[in-house]
Each structure stands twice: as structure tokens, then as C-alpha cells.
Amino acid sequence: MTQFATAEDGTRLAYEVVGEGPPVVLVHGFAASRVQNWKDPGWYETLTGAGYRVVAMDCRGHGESDKPHDPARYGPNIMLGDVVAVMQAAGASRAHLMGYSMGGYIAVHVMMQRPEMLRRVVIGGVGGMYLSGGFGPRAVIADALLEPDDTKVDNPVAKAFRIFAGQKGKDVLALAACMRAERKLYEPAELSHSTRPVLVVCGENDTVSGPAGPLAAAFADGRAVTVPRRDHMTAVGDKVFKAAALAFLAGDAE
């Protein structure tokens, strides 16, 4: 059942809670939603079946959450605050955190700024490209999202995002604003001071994120898993990802 938390700027943030046990907060990727990124690929069942309580949110601009059209309302500290607001509303003031793609970038920021709220962190669909400036030409992607005819988009990364964001029910104006917003990226020297255990998972053929190894190595306590024969769009629901995440979360002795 959908519930709502309220962000500091008044934005309504949709989320749902499923199952019982230690909480795992799920943050989806760009232009997806909690349903598309986590529920449909079977993560709810996987996590609740292993004894966890799922807290899955829709980021602002996505799913059932409010969808502002101003890029200033998607800044890194705002998106971090949204995760905190949902965690507090759901009674999950200290939890495991799992993010995919955009959600992975957000998870890194939460981990670096609010480590006391987290136990273990799973970052999917974010790899070595993080260390070289991110996953692509953001302004080009944002412009592509607003192009009515996707056949006119030449950049392959921008075209893939345009097709995905163009699915029925998605607000491309909000998504373009989200894509244009400032992002916070940490240098390897900063990541090396992280205090939480981190699992980085990327598909073998993920040209958007790059390989998992370099990013995992940047963390003080990071480990990497590669999902064979999967790319950015197909790794998220793979059994290798799920098995690795469950084994990693089970290692929490706190």
C-alpha cells in the first residue's frame, strides 16, 4: 500500500513497506520507479523471503511521488534528504540501503553524509564511470528526453534514456529537470574514508556504469560482483545480483 512522506520543501514522496525484519531501503534508477526497478524484477519477494522488511520509495519526479519541473529541486542534498524523510516516516532510522543507477549515486551521497543511519550499502549499476565523472553527457540526455521523435536522437546513451523515459505515464519534463540537476561525485580519496561496508554490482556488458571493481576498490570496505552477460538494463533482476546482495546483507553482525 502506498504511503507518503513529506520532504523539507513540501514534496510528497511515495513509498511502501512490505514484510517484517531488519529494514532494507530501496532507491530506484533514473526514469524508473519502485515498482519497475524493484517489485517487478522480484526484489520484494527476494528480500522479504530472506527475512527483511522492504522500504521502497519513489524518488521525486518518479512513480507516485510529486514531480517538480525545476532542476533546483533535484540537487544532491535534496535527494539525500528525501531518503532520510522516507526512512524516518517508515520507522527505519537505521537500515541497509540499496540503490540502482541514479539510486546508487544517491546511496553513495547518503553513505558519505549520514553513515550513522546505515548498516550495509548495496550499489548496483554504478561502477568505474563514477570515478571519471558519471554515466554520460547529462545536458545531451536532458535535451533528448524532450525530443518528441526519438529517431532524431543520435547519441546512443541519450537515445536509450529517451526511449526508457518515454514509456507511458512518465513525466518527461520532471525527468529532464532531474537530469539537469547538480550531482555530487566524491573523489577516491574521499570514498576511502567511508565507514560502511559496500557491495558494488554491475553487469559484465554495462557500458553505462563501467566495471564494478574500480569503484569497489575506492571504498574503505568495498567488494565487487560482476553479473555475467548482463547490461545496465538487465542486471538489476538477475539471480547473481540477488544472491550476492543476500549473502552480503547476511554478513551484517551488528
Steps between C-alpha positions, in 0.01 A plus 500: 500500500633841404588736783642851482780683676547875468833649399635822648377698198151349525543244222294185562710185479326169434625185665379160615601258772485124449601217733650480847855506628805724464418778251651526153435835332478481120577800275429449130673620185432798278163499319396181683293459817490273801269266308696490176846481659434278801154342522463373144851342489420306817701686761208537742453124506874435519556730796185426699558129445840538661351670807540868413252786506494683167466879503475597133468864398417692185754779457357845429414534133427129478223249568231625735710776654455868417672613181648850512630641170777717650854350490582683824259267679705192411836593653711238679421615852129516414501142371697393809241672719223313320655165592534612862138621504373164375718306744369704790137477387534122463660456841827388343738748662789255450484261207675328215490713185485372142507729198512432127646738239378847606400339828857378535636854465251613765602210724866603483406854605287374789779270612757778495281755676283292734692177572344474845166418336635207299614146563607355163476660156438327166575707191381354170552638150771745610859406429826642375329776302417665835870570546526670161209740531181298478302303248466734204438845350228622734394807300483293182288238673268765646453656156432156352226435755307796361540398135158381376655272237752259647630414153657847491721423803844393377692451823448132593500558878259792468278300268478209745396738777253674267326172413487389864373836625240508225306208642135561581427694816844660542539877532782593261508862618568385855752242380684759289515729805637213708763427235612865484542529877835524671658172608751437775789268413765404753868457425663163579685659793166603650338161439793332675381659825155340478400306807235257374546166319413537130411251227531627141319297232514566124417303189788361297375689193397819679654780295303763693648424842830338412645212706427455869858441611650851486218660699495220758876538546458870580296428814659417832294179520381428147454187298399447138276256315461477122177361356592290195355590158280780639489870412371807683133422441511125560733454797256631760277191513768236446530212745875563536428853626236375741715221639795736548284759676347245737840354588638849561210611719517174695856586594380785719580401858373816666 
